Amino acid sequence: MIKEFKEFISRGNAMQLAVGVIIGGAFGAIVGSLVNDIIMPILSLVTGGIDFSNLFFTLDGSTFDTLAAAQEAGVAVVAYGNFINAIISFIMIAFVVFLLVKGINKLQREEEEVKEVTTKTCPFCASEIALEATRCPHCTSELPEAEVVTE
């Protein structure tokens, strides 16, 4: 079992996963701060001062001014405002990840487009050959210019 564990740890995947989890935790903290410290106050201003974190109701019917006061009193509460904050945080994280993936994909496409075509495909044996070749080195067929398919 120790040998298997050493093999597992020595693979690059375990380290990549560990780095991903650590960065994901830090990223979650950043987005959480973005939502709680920037977006929610703006949203509260737009909605007329609603503070989502203080939206709650007590299960016994009693009333309190703030969620903290209700929790301090030991009353069972449903803090649906915190749930709304969590949904907004999730949407923000998903949107930022979407933008990152979209940007990375765009960069990869641009790199692929920049690569210069230096080979062509032999129409007879489908081997990859140099652009300048007039005869295929694999099947020795003569390569007419009109029939050569470039990649």
C-alpha positions as CSV (number, residue, x, y, z in Angstrom):
1,M,0.0,0.0,0.0
2,I,2.9,2.4,0.8
3,K,4.4,1.6,-2.6
4,E,1.1,2.4,-4.4
5,F,0.8,5.6,-2.4
6,K,4.3,6.7,-3.5
7,E,3.5,5.9,-7.1
8,F,0.3,8.0,-6.8
9,I,2.0,10.9,-5.2
10,S,4.9,10.8,-7.7
11,R,2.5,11.2,-10.6
12,G,2.1,14.7,-11.9
13,N,-1.7,14.5,-11.6
14,A,-1.7,14.4,-7.8
15,M,0.4,17.6,-7.6
16,Q,-1.6,19.3,-10.3
17,L,-4.8,18.4,-8.3
18,A,-3.3,19.8,-5.1
19,V,-2.3,23.0,-6.9
20,G,-5.7,23.3,-8.4
21,V,-7.4,22.9,-5.0
22,I,-5.2,25.5,-3.4
23,I,-5.7,28.0,-6.2
24,G,-9.4,27.2,-6.3
25,G,-9.7,28.0,-2.5
26,A,-7.9,31.3,-3.0
27,F,-9.9,32.1,-6.1
28,G,-13.1,31.4,-4.1
29,A,-12.0,33.8,-1.4
30,I,-11.4,36.5,-4.0
31,V,-14.7,36.0,-5.7
32,G,-16.4,35.9,-2.3
33,S,-14.9,39.2,-1.4
34,L,-15.9,40.6,-4.9
35,V,-19.5,39.5,-4.3
36,N,-19.8,40.5,-0.6
37,D,-17.7,43.7,-0.6
38,I,-18.4,45.2,-4.1
39,I,-21.4,43.6,-5.9
40,M,-23.8,43.2,-3.0
41,P,-23.5,46.8,-1.8
42,I,-24.1,48.0,-5.4
43,L,-27.0,45.6,-5.7
44,S,-28.3,46.8,-2.3
45,L,-28.1,50.4,-3.5
46,V,-30.0,49.5,-6.7
47,T,-32.7,47.6,-4.8
48,G,-33.3,50.4,-2.3
49,G,-31.0,49.3,0.5
50,I,-31.8,45.7,0.8
51,D,-29.1,43.8,2.7
52,F,-29.4,40.2,1.6
53,S,-27.3,38.9,4.5
54,N,-30.0,40.1,6.9
55,L,-32.9,38.5,5.1
56,F,-34.2,35.7,7.3
57,F,-37.3,34.5,9.2
58,T,-37.5,32.7,12.5
59,L,-39.1,29.4,12.8
60,D,-40.9,30.2,16.1
61,G,-42.5,33.4,14.7
62,S,-40.5,35.9,16.8
63,T,-39.0,39.0,15.3
64,F,-35.5,40.4,15.4
65,D,-33.8,43.4,13.7
66,T,-30.8,41.4,12.4
67,L,-29.8,37.9,11.8
68,A,-27.0,38.2,14.3
69,A,-29.4,39.2,17.0
70,A,-31.7,36.2,16.2
71,Q,-28.7,33.8,16.2
72,E,-27.4,35.4,19.5
73,A,-30.8,34.7,21.1
74,G,-30.5,31.1,20.0
75,V,-33.6,31.2,17.9
76,A,-33.8,28.8,14.9
77,V,-33.8,30.8,11.7
78,V,-33.9,30.3,8.0
79,A,-31.3,32.7,6.6
80,Y,-32.4,32.8,3.0
81,G,-30.4,36.0,2.4
82,N,-27.2,34.0,2.9
83,F,-28.5,31.5,0.4
84,I,-29.1,34.3,-2.1
85,N,-25.5,35.5,-1.5
86,A,-24.2,32.0,-2.1
87,I,-26.2,31.8,-5.4
88,I,-24.8,35.1,-6.5
89,S,-21.3,34.0,-5.6
90,F,-21.7,30.8,-7.5
91,I,-22.9,32.6,-10.6
92,M,-20.0,35.0,-10.4
93,I,-17.5,32.2,-10.0
94,A,-19.0,30.3,-12.9
95,F,-19.0,33.5,-15.1
96,V,-15.3,34.3,-14.2
97,V,-14.3,30.7,-15.0
98,F,-16.2,30.9,-18.2
99,L,-14.4,34.1,-19.2
100,L,-11.0,32.5,-18.3
101,V,-11.7,29.3,-20.3
102,K,-13.0,31.4,-23.2
103,G,-9.8,33.6,-23.1
104,I,-7.5,30.6,-22.9
105,N,-9.3,28.9,-25.8
106,K,-9.0,32.1,-27.9
107,L,-5.3,32.2,-27.2
108,Q,-4.9,28.6,-28.2
109,R,-6.8,29.1,-31.4
110,E,-4.6,32.1,-32.3
111,E,-1.5,30.1,-31.6
112,E,-2.7,27.4,-33.9
113,E,-3.5,29.9,-36.7
114,V,0.0,31.4,-36.4
115,K,1.7,28.1,-37.0
116,E,3.2,28.2,-40.5
117,V,2.2,25.3,-42.8
118,T,5.4,23.5,-43.7
119,T,4.0,20.1,-44.8
120,K,1.4,18.6,-47.1
121,T,-0.3,15.3,-47.3
122,C,0.4,12.8,-50.0
123,P,-2.8,12.1,-51.9
124,F,-1.8,8.5,-52.5
125,C,-0.6,7.2,-49.1
126,A,-1.7,10.1,-46.8
127,S,1.8,10.5,-45.4
128,E,3.0,13.9,-44.2
129,I,5.7,15.3,-46.5
130,A,7.5,18.5,-47.1
131,L,5.8,21.3,-49.1
132,E,8.6,21.4,-51.6
133,A,8.5,17.6,-52.3
134,T,7.6,16.6,-55.9
135,R,7.8,12.8,-55.1
136,C,6.5,11.1,-51.9
137,P,9.4,9.6,-49.9
138,H,7.1,7.0,-48.5
139,C,5.3,5.6,-51.5
140,T,7.5,7.2,-54.2
141,S,4.5,8.5,-56.1
142,E,4.9,11.6,-58.2
143,L,3.0,14.5,-56.7
144,P,1.1,16.6,-59.2
145,E,0.6,20.1,-57.8
146,A,-3.2,20.1,-58.5
147,E,-3.8,16.9,-56.4
148,V,-1.8,17.9,-53.3
149,V,-3.9,18.6,-50.3
150,T,-2.4,21.0,-47.8
151,E,-3.1,21.0,-44.1
